[in-house]
Amino acid sequence: VGKTPLTSLSPLPPMASSILALLFFFISTPFISSAADASQAAKTFIFRVDGGSMPSVFPTHYHWYSSEFAQESSILHVYHTVFHGFSAVVTPDEADSLRNHPAVLAVFEDRRRELHTTRSPQFLGLENQKGLWSDSDYGSDVIIGVLDTGIWPERRSFSDLNLGPVPQRWRGVCQAGARFGPRNCNRKIVGARFFAKGQQAAVIGGINKTVEFLSPRDADGHGTHTASTAAGRHAFKASMSGYASGIAKGVAPKARIAAYKVCWKDSGCLDSDILAAFDAAVVDGVDVISISIGGGDGITSPYYLDPIAIGSYGAASKGIFVSSSAGNEGPNGMSVTNLAPWVTTVGAGTIDRNFPADAILGDGHRLGGVSLYAGVPLKGRMFPVVYPGNAGMSSASLCMENSLDPKHVRGKIVICDRGSSPRVAKGLVVKKAGGVGMILANGASNGEGLVGDAHLIPACAVGSNEGDRIKAYASSHPNPVASIDFRGTITGVKPAPVIASFSGRGPNGLNPEILKPDLIAPGVNILAAWTDAVGPTGLASDPRKTEFNILSGTSMACPHVSGAAALLKSAHPNWSPAAIRSAMMTTTNLVDNSNRSLIDESTGKSGTPYDFGSGHLNLGRAMDPGLVYDITNDDYITFLCSIGYGPKTIQVITRTPVRCPTKRKPSPGNLNYPSITAMFPTSRRGTLSKTIIRTATNVGQPEAVYRARIESPRGVTITVKPPRLVFSSAVKRRSYAVTVTVDTRNVVLGETGAAFGSVTWFDGGKHVVRSPVVVTQLDVL
């Protein structure tokens, strides 16, 4: 089969019998070849290999893999840093054969992921020349690696004017490609790479170069937007077609950016390329990784089969903070993604800015909605309004392609139901059929959650209740008419923040002992830089160009936390990723700007930690949290042992061999996380107790005394021992026990099947260190 014959390896150095057994395996294993069963379609698989098993006759792992595992031409990526192994295009039978190799720890098929698609820094408590911005020099010595769709380097947000030299530890490159060269990097964009081998192997005909750049250049816009949200420079007179006008800036305006293009327009992101980007980013020398990617197929994979979890562990183990998006499948329960405890998972909230547009009905009612339409306004002119769903055709009610009858919609404003196709694309369907405008109505699943869109025809989005009222009017009135009034930009909106209806919700579907999401950050109607390759809608039929765009999604929330981490890392260079996350989580806001509990946009009711985690990011307080909950690599390994992973399985994640405790199995709830979850079996009745251990590290003034304040839900008793934590110059760490006692006859579990309380440590001064406590029962998960 074209492999090196065994005789060419002579004379062999002294080897153990295990190595000879490996060589025998190599000879007897059916390798990948052109003679493979043609009936099986080859696919990309990722192979996790025990790097220490490589026979000494091979100079590199690549030589080993290409000589004994797969043909050289089939290998896509070789992973060295966050992961040991390779990805290759093989048939399923060949993958199964290699799965039995003694050096192969795991095999998983390449999976496609999805992108989780200004004023927000001030909303987080940042002020010019004050506090964290000042103390961190706006993050100038920190490098943020953004794994996304690339970057549009010419934007003002990426100017390196008055920036100092690139940090000397940086080892990355500026990879050349289509319309991208070394001059596109500078002291702001310190490096750029693209990862396309997985896409080229998976997409028939390869990447579509008519809509894409085979380079780090961003053809989609998402990566440019997230990079500038995290670290965009101050850009004056910024707006999106007049909306949200003002000064655009990222959370860490002086932080450096390294762009890693792993997602491609129209074809998404593949695990094999994402893992290669993690590998490169760690070697290059980033301090923070921002990845607004996840999910895609509705399947929650265990950590050892999730390359994002594996790559992020490799990064976190090297001291790199990883921020990820919680996904946009809310408000459904258990919809949060990116669940690994070494990743900071970010949900989305609103800010105090909105873009109101009202639907005005012929009966005089004015119903509030939102829009970013910037074309010729209707100026109060009334048009007939029609709801295609009254004809009983679901495709027409959703305004799907070719579903509207021009005879019924020409010259009219059309009511379209949200869902099944892009929101803005529905307006184009209306326009193609001769309609003059669109009212986009939420269904019950979206509730009253609204996001602004840069519509190509006069259009606005309305909530479920307003949509029902408009539909009722259109079906009952003999001559229904309507208009749309676009009211521009308003600020100072109350209440804000509100938990976005689309934001991924808990509980954690893998390990409910770890509360996810960790926190929420601004993710609705965020203004940031945009590509010049497509219009603000991203549709091929949108000819408009804009320097900035307004987007919503947990994709937008994630880089807010990435930028926040850069500021905290700059101000506290010795803090670990876990300490940085803890500082954010224990200092969050739990009330909005009207001083009321955070509201869930989808229901209008108060949210819970399953919706917002520990709360809404407050950077003004995170700078000086007082206490943090630190976590070491060994702690994460103990956690993996506690959830039933064996040493070989854990090695898939950690790269290095591990041992699990043999005497007493550890409890996953004892991972030193800033939140606390107590789980009880439903099979037992009466009074039940569980004790959870936490260790706090003092990062405030050396001499400090903290006292516990407890909030217990009904039917639950929470006690803390000791009730005081005394710190000194010699004693910086203190452990305490939280005992949660449940009376199953009186405990009140809400709609989510959980009750919520808190343990808060306060020192009598400015430090208030709060941990949410979740009490739940096993069968609700």
Secondary structure, 3 states (H helix, E strand, C coil): CCCCCHHHHCCCCCCCHHHHHHHHHHHHCCCCCCCCCCCCCCEEEEEEECHHHCCCCCCCHHHHHHHHCCCHHHEEEEECCCCCEEEEEECHHHHHHHHCCCCEEEEEECCEEEECCCCHHHHCCCCCCCHHHHHCHHHCCCEEEEEECCECCCCHHHCCCCCCCCCCCCCCCECCECCECHHHCCCCEEEEEECCHHHHHHCCCCCCCCCCCCCCECCCCHHHHHHHHHHCCCEEEEEECCEEEEEECCCCCCCEEEEEECEECCCEEEHHHHHHHHHHHHHHCCCEEEECEECCCCCCCCHHHCHHHHHHHHHHCCCCEEEEECCCCCCCCCCCCCCCCCCEEEEEECCCEECEEEEEECCCCEEEEECCCCCCCCCCCCEEEECHHHHCCHHHHCCCCCCCCHHHHCCCEEEEECCCCCHHHHHHHHHHCCCCEEEEECCCCCCCCCCCCCCCCCEEEECHHHHHHHHHHHHHCCCCEEEEEECCCEECCCCCCEECCCCCCCCCCCCCCCCCCCEEEECCCEEEECCCCCCCCCCCCCCCCCCEEEECCHHHHHHHHHHHHHHHHHHCCCCCHHHHHHHHHCCCECECCCCCECEECCCCCECCHHHHCCCECCHHHHCCCCEECCCCHHHHHHHHHHCCCCHHHHHHHHCCCCCCCCCCCCCHHHCCCCCEEEEECCCCCCEEEEEEEEEEEECCCCCEEEEEEEECCCCEEEEEECCEEEECCCCCEEEEEEEEEEECCCCCCCCCCEEEEEEEEECCCCCEEEEEEEEEEHHHC
